Amino acid sequence: MTTDYTLQYRGAAASIFVHILLLFVGFTILASVFEFPDILRQTAPYRLNLYRDNQAIVQPTYWLLAMTGFTQIAMAVFLFRSFRDRDTTVLTFALLFGVLTGILQALGFIRWAILIPYLAEQMTAPTTTATTREAIALIEGAFNHYAGMAVGEHTANICLGLWTLLLSVAMLRSYLFDSRLAWVGILLSPLAFILALEQLGLSGWLLDVVTDFGFPAWAVWLLVVAVSLLRTRPESGEGPRLTGKTLIWVVLLYILMILPAVV
């Protein structure tokens, strides 16, 4: 039994580390070569032409981001199995929304690695007529609004917010984590709901603040969860308490993550 929990803790921590690494590396690359995230609100012809010009970098980057859907599922499963008492409604629904988040994120990202290369190739081909280009732009725009905005952003963010909230409530009821870590997760969960409102018309500074400063805070919170699990003794199932040293490295890590947005 002790070995089983050790594997769950290590699996959860490993999937969290890989998940956060892939997200930040992927988004950083796209920001530098693909005008991300502003490119998502540009016209389809502009987006496809820019994609074609940088396809050698953009296509594999989006494939890696699509894999974060699977690391999200791994996180949800390993975290669920890390708890001693799994037979609770809160934890069961946390697992459900955690898995749904991963599926929806993968569906949103994977179009960039599979569908968009084909559309970009057809859009930029010299033999393509103006009428065909208009049709391609319409198809790409429709997929951008549905697979990207509706599925990959709106619905996925709702599920992400629910997963974060429910997981944090489960943490609050367990000795596996410090209760203060659980409260931080509860306070951070509305950030995903705010991001989901963009597709319903919300715009402006609030979205920029959540993207540039809220998402890194959520990522740091998850990393603290991972480190806490690695320090948990499987015999007792009681996680470590947060200390002043924890606060210091958390603040330093957060500053490093938001530095690109600040400078």
C-alpha positions as CSV (number, residue, x, y, z in Angstrom):
1,M,0.0,0.0,0.0
2,T,2.8,2.4,0.9
3,T,4.5,1.7,-2.4
4,D,1.3,2.3,-4.3
5,Y,0.9,5.8,-2.7
6,T,4.5,6.6,-3.4
7,L,3.9,5.9,-7.1
8,Q,0.8,8.1,-7.1
9,Y,2.7,11.0,-5.5
10,R,5.6,10.7,-7.9
11,G,3.3,10.3,-10.9
12,A,1.3,13.4,-9.9
13,A,4.4,15.4,-9.4
14,A,6.0,14.3,-12.6
15,S,2.9,15.0,-14.7
16,I,2.6,18.5,-13.1
17,F,6.3,19.3,-13.9
18,V,6.0,18.2,-17.5
19,H,2.6,19.9,-17.9
20,I,3.8,23.3,-16.7
21,L,7.1,23.0,-18.7
22,L,5.3,22.2,-21.9
23,L,2.8,25.0,-21.5
24,F,5.4,27.7,-20.8
25,V,7.9,26.6,-23.4
26,G,5.1,26.3,-26.0
27,F,3.5,29.6,-25.3
28,T,6.9,31.4,-25.2
29,I,7.8,30.0,-28.6
30,L,4.5,31.0,-30.1
31,A,4.7,34.5,-28.7
32,S,8.1,35.0,-30.3
33,V,7.4,33.5,-33.8
34,F,3.6,33.5,-34.2
35,E,2.4,36.7,-32.5
36,F,0.5,34.6,-29.9
37,P,-2.1,35.2,-28.5
38,D,-3.0,38.2,-30.7
39,I,-2.8,36.1,-33.8
40,L,-6.0,34.3,-32.7
41,R,-8.0,37.4,-33.3
42,Q,-6.5,38.3,-36.7
43,T,-8.1,37.5,-40.0
44,A,-7.8,34.0,-41.3
45,P,-5.7,34.9,-44.4
46,Y,-3.1,36.7,-42.2
47,R,-3.1,33.8,-39.7
48,L,-2.6,31.1,-42.3
49,N,0.1,33.0,-44.2
50,L,2.0,33.7,-41.0
51,Y,1.6,30.0,-40.0
52,R,3.0,28.9,-43.4
53,D,6.0,31.2,-43.0
54,N,6.9,29.7,-39.6
55,Q,5.4,26.2,-40.0
56,A,8.7,24.4,-39.2
57,I,8.5,25.9,-35.7
58,V,4.8,26.5,-35.1
59,Q,3.5,23.1,-36.1
60,P,5.6,21.0,-33.7
61,T,5.1,23.5,-31.0
62,Y,1.3,23.2,-31.2
63,W,1.7,19.4,-31.3
64,L,3.5,19.6,-28.0
65,L,0.8,21.9,-26.6
66,A,-1.8,19.3,-27.7
67,M,0.1,16.8,-25.6
68,T,-0.6,18.9,-22.5
69,G,-4.2,17.6,-22.8
70,F,-2.8,14.2,-21.9
71,T,-0.6,15.5,-19.1
72,Q,-3.6,17.3,-17.7
73,I,-5.5,14.0,-17.7
74,A,-2.5,12.3,-16.0
75,M,-2.4,15.1,-13.3
76,A,-6.1,14.6,-12.6
77,V,-5.9,10.8,-12.3
78,F,-2.7,10.7,-10.2
79,L,-4.0,13.5,-7.9
80,F,-7.3,11.6,-7.5
81,R,-5.4,8.4,-6.5
82,S,-3.1,10.3,-4.1
83,F,-6.0,10.8,-1.7
84,R,-6.7,8.2,0.9
85,D,-10.4,8.7,0.9
86,R,-11.4,8.7,-2.8
87,D,-15.0,7.8,-2.4
88,T,-16.3,11.4,-2.1
89,T,-18.5,13.3,-4.5
90,V,-16.2,16.3,-4.5
91,L,-13.1,14.3,-5.5
92,T,-15.0,12.2,-8.0
93,F,-16.3,15.4,-9.8
94,A,-12.8,16.9,-9.6
95,L,-11.5,13.8,-11.5
96,L,-14.3,14.2,-14.0
97,F,-13.6,17.9,-14.8
98,G,-9.9,17.3,-14.7
99,V,-10.1,14.7,-17.4
100,L,-12.6,16.8,-19.4
101,T,-10.2,19.7,-19.3
102,G,-7.5,17.6,-20.8
103,I,-9.7,16.3,-23.6
104,L,-11.0,19.7,-24.5
105,Q,-7.5,21.3,-24.5
106,A,-6.2,18.5,-26.7
107,L,-9.0,19.0,-29.2
108,G,-8.4,22.8,-29.2
109,F,-4.7,22.5,-29.9
110,I,-4.4,19.6,-32.2
111,R,-6.1,21.3,-35.1
112,W,-3.0,23.5,-35.4
113,A,-0.8,20.5,-35.9
114,I,-3.1,18.5,-38.3
115,L,-5.8,20.6,-40.0
116,I,-4.2,24.1,-40.2
117,P,-1.0,22.9,-42.1
118,Y,-3.3,21.7,-44.9
119,L,-5.4,24.9,-45.0
120,A,-2.2,27.0,-44.9
121,E,-0.7,25.1,-47.8
122,Q,-3.8,25.5,-49.9
123,M,-4.2,29.2,-49.0
124,T,-0.6,30.0,-50.1
125,A,-0.5,27.8,-53.2
126,P,0.0,29.9,-56.3
127,T,-2.6,27.9,-58.2
128,T,-5.3,28.6,-55.6
129,T,-8.0,30.9,-56.9
130,A,-9.4,33.9,-55.1
131,T,-12.8,32.1,-54.6
132,T,-11.0,29.1,-53.1
133,R,-9.0,31.3,-50.8
134,E,-12.2,32.9,-49.5
135,A,-13.7,29.4,-48.8
136,I,-10.5,28.3,-47.0
137,A,-10.6,31.5,-44.9
138,L,-14.2,30.7,-44.0
139,I,-13.4,27.1,-43.0
140,E,-10.4,28.2,-40.9
141,G,-12.4,30.9,-39.2
142,A,-15.2,28.4,-38.4
143,F,-12.7,26.0,-36.8
144,N,-11.0,28.8,-35.0
145,H,-14.3,29.9,-33.4
146,Y,-15.5,26.3,-32.6
147,A,-12.5,24.1,-32.0
148,G,-10.4,27.0,-30.6
149,M,-12.7,29.4,-28.9
150,A,-15.7,27.3,-27.9
151,V,-14.0,24.0,-27.1
152,G,-10.3,24.8,-26.4
153,E,-10.8,28.0,-24.6
154,H,-14.4,28.6,-23.3
155,T,-15.5,25.1,-22.3
156,A,-12.0,23.9,-21.3
157,N,-11.5,26.9,-19.0
158,I,-14.8,26.3,-17.3
159,C,-13.8,22.7,-16.7
160,L,-10.3,23.9,-15.5
161,G,-11.9,26.3,-13.0
162,L,-14.2,23.6,-11.7
163,W,-11.3,21.1,-11.4
164,T,-9.1,23.6,-9.5
165,L,-12.0,24.5,-7.2
166,L,-13.1,20.9,-6.5
167,L,-9.6,19.6,-6.1
168,S,-8.9,22.5,-3.6
169,V,-12.0,21.7,-1.6
170,A,-10.9,18.0,-1.4
171,M,-7.5,19.2,-0.3
172,L,-9.1,21.2,2.4
173,R,-10.8,18.1,3.8
174,S,-7.6,16.0,3.8
175,Y,-4.4,15.9,5.7
176,L,-2.5,15.3,2.4
177,F,-2.0,19.0,1.9
178,D,-1.5,22.1,4.0
179,S,-4.9,23.8,4.3
180,R,-3.4,27.1,3.3
181,L,-2.4,25.5,-0.1
182,A,-6.0,24.5,-0.5
183,W,-7.3,28.0,0.2
184,V,-4.9,29.4,-2.4
185,G,-6.3,27.0,-5.0
186,I,-9.9,28.0,-4.1
187,L,-8.9,31.7,-4.5
188,L,-7.2,31.0,-7.9
189,S,-10.0,28.9,-9.4
190,P,-12.1,32.0,-10.6
191,L,-9.3,33.0,-12.9
192,A,-10.2,30.2,-15.4
193,F,-13.9,31.3,-15.3
194,I,-12.8,34.9,-16.1
195,L,-10.8,33.6,-19.1
196,A,-13.8,31.7,-20.3
197,L,-15.8,34.9,-20.4
198,E,-13.8,36.3,-23.3
199,Q,-15.8,34.2,-25.8
200,L,-18.9,35.8,-24.4
201,G,-17.7,39.3,-25.0
202,L,-15.4,40.2,-22.1
203,S,-12.4,42.1,-23.1
204,G,-9.9,44.7,-21.9
205,W,-7.3,45.0,-19.1
206,L,-8.9,42.3,-16.9
207,L,-8.1,39.5,-19.4
208,D,-4.6,40.8,-19.8
209,V,-4.0,40.8,-16.1
210,V,-5.4,37.2,-15.7
211,T,-3.3,36.0,-18.6
212,D,0.0,37.7,-17.6
213,F,-0.2,37.4,-13.8
214,G,-3.0,35.0,-12.9
215,F,-2.0,32.1,-15.0
216,P,1.6,32.1,-13.7
217,A,0.2,32.2,-10.1
218,W,-1.9,29.1,-10.9
219,A,1.1,27.4,-12.4
220,V,3.2,28.1,-9.3
221,W,0.4,26.8,-7.1
222,L,0.4,23.5,-9.0
223,L,4.2,23.3,-8.7
224,V,3.9,23.7,-4.9
225,V,1.3,20.9,-5.0
226,A,3.9,18.7,-6.8
227,V,6.7,19.5,-4.4
228,S,4.4,18.9,-1.4
229,L,3.5,15.4,-2.7
230,L,7.2,14.6,-3.2
231,R,7.7,15.4,0.5
232,T,4.7,13.5,1.8
233,R,5.3,10.3,3.7
234,P,3.3,7.5,2.2
235,E,3.0,5.7,5.5
236,S,0.9,8.4,7.1
237,G,-0.5,10.2,4.1
238,E,0.0,13.5,5.8
239,G,1.7,16.2,3.7
240,P,4.2,18.8,4.9
241,R,3.3,22.2,6.2
242,L,4.2,25.3,4.3
243,T,7.1,27.3,5.7
244,G,8.9,30.6,5.2
245,K,11.3,28.9,2.8
246,T,8.4,27.7,0.7
247,L,7.2,31.3,0.4
248,I,10.6,32.6,-0.6
249,W,11.1,30.1,-3.5
250,V,7.4,30.6,-4.6
251,V,7.8,34.3,-4.8
252,L,11.1,34.0,-6.7
253,L,9.6,31.5,-9.1
254,Y,6.5,33.7,-9.7
255,I,8.7,36.7,-10.4
256,L,10.6,34.7,-13.0
257,M,7.4,33.6,-14.7
258,I,5.9,37.1,-14.9
259,L,9.2,38.8,-15.9
260,P,8.5,38.5,-19.7
261,A,5.1,40.3,-19.2
262,V,6.7,43.0,-17.0
263,V,9.6,43.8,-19.2
